[in-house]
Amino acid sequence: MRPLLTELERKNLDERVTEAEKRTDAQIVLAFTRRSDVYAELPWKAFALGAGLAGLVTTLLDLLRPSWPGSHTILLTTTAILAAGALCALLCVLVPRFGRIFLETHRAETEVRQYAESLFLSRQIFATAKRTGVLLVVSLFEHRAVIIPDIGLKARLPLDAQNRIIARLREPLAACRVGSALEQGLAALEDALGAGTAVAPGKDELSNAVVEGEEA
């Protein structure tokens, strides 16, 4: 499976995070994942669609050319319906663009946020001295991004500012450019945070390496 980030992109993002943290006095963590949930129901939805369409087509053909249904005709009809359903289910698994057709917007947003919140806790991004950690997660399959700031950054990163940052990531995510999405997200996050208040930058408390989350 082709990596979503090259080594050069990882190195550049690592360096950019270091510079952004010096300017903003925040602890920034970038992360990405191929998908935030397995969505086991999607292939079944695709199967139902394929089988339903195949059933409709065979019914219309039978109405146009009526004939007494024999065992051979019934076998062919049943096979066509099941094959169409299986093909759609397979496409749903292998072709993300096709699978997204069956994913509800609310479900995608909920799963990506839950994934981000879990990562925030497991990576202990809350464990900085000034509570100035912030996590930016992009999830490729859902074409969604989530920002979770710790309590020390809530005033500097209100919800409307987070939404503006995420809006800038829609185009690169739609094109499946994870590196570009993280780079633009980091730049927007740095702009939104502005200059830090510390006289001198604090120590680097969290790793600057991009986190590649395991597929849920």
Residue, then its C-alpha position, 0 to 999 in steps of 0.5 A: m500500500r502506497p504511503l500517504l506521506t513521503e519521508l521528505e514531507r515528514k521531515n519538512l512538516d517536522e521542521r515546520v512544527t518546530e518553527a510554529e511552536k517557537r512562534t506561537d508558544a503552543q505544542i502542536v501535534l499533526a496526525f493523519t489516518r486512512r480512515s477513522d472507523v471500519y464502517a462495516e455497514l457500508p458494503w452491506k448498503a452497497f450490496a443492497l443497492g446493487a441487488g435492488l437495481a439488478g432486481l429492478v432491471t430483471t423485472l423490467l426485462d421480464l415485463l417487456r418480454p414475458s415468458w413462463p419462468g422456468s428453473h433456468t430463468i429463475l437461476l439466471t435471475t437470482t445469480a444476476i441479482l446476487a452477483a450485482g450486489a456482491l460486485c457493489a460490495l466489493l467496489c465499496v471496499l476497494v474503491p474509497r470514492f465509491g464507498r463514500i457514497f454510502l457514508e452519511t455526513h453526520r456519521a463521518e463527522t462523529e467518527v473522525r471526532q471520536y478518533a481524534e479525541s481518542l488520539f488526544l488522550s492516548r498521546q497525552i497531548f493534555a500533559t503539557a505544563k501550560r496546557t497548550g497542546v493542540l492536535l490536528v487530525v486529518s482522516l483521508f477516507e472521510h475527507r474530514a479534519v478535526i482540531i482539538p486544543d487543550i484548555g490553555l488554547k481555548a481562548r486563542l482557538p475558538l470554534d469559529a477559528q477552528n472551522r475556518i482552518i478546517a475549511r482550508l483543508r477541504e480541497p487538498l483532502a478531496a484530492c487525497r493530498v495528505g501532505s498538502a492538507l497537513e501543511q496548509g492546516l499547520a500554516a492556518l493554525e499558526d496564523a490563528l494562534g498568533a504570536g505567543t506570550a512567553v518571553a522565550p519559547g518553552k521547552d519542546e514537550l511533545s514530539n514534532a513527528v507526524v503521527e500516522g494513526e492505525e486504521a480503525 
